[in-house]
Amino acid sequence: MIFIPVVIGSTIDTRSGFETKNPILASGAFGLESDTQYYKIGDGETRWNDIVGYNGNLVTDGGGGDTPK
């Protein structure tokens, strides 16, 4: 079976949606969890679940590595 990764641009989804779909964000693309306000920035290669930590939170500006509570 041939695996073709799906690369998406900046997007908004729920935490559960991102974890289920496990997309690859395009390099520099912004992925925002609408229910937690945490976001990650893609590198064009790494799947959502494999990106270590978050880049921050739009509400608290928590900084990298924070985990939604």
Secondary structure as GFF3:
##gff-version 3
##sequence-region A 1 69
A	DSSP	beta_strand	7	8	.	.	.	ID=ss1
A	DSSP	beta_strand	11	13	.	.	.	ID=ss2
A	DSSP	alpha_helix	15	21	.	.	.	ID=ss3
A	DSSP	beta_strand	24	25	.	.	.	ID=ss4
A	DSSP	beta_strand	30	33	.	.	.	ID=ss5
A	DSSP	beta_strand	38	41	.	.	.	ID=ss6
A	DSSP	three_ten_helix	48	50	.	.	.	ID=ss7
A	DSSP	beta_strand	56	57	.	.	.	ID=ss8
###
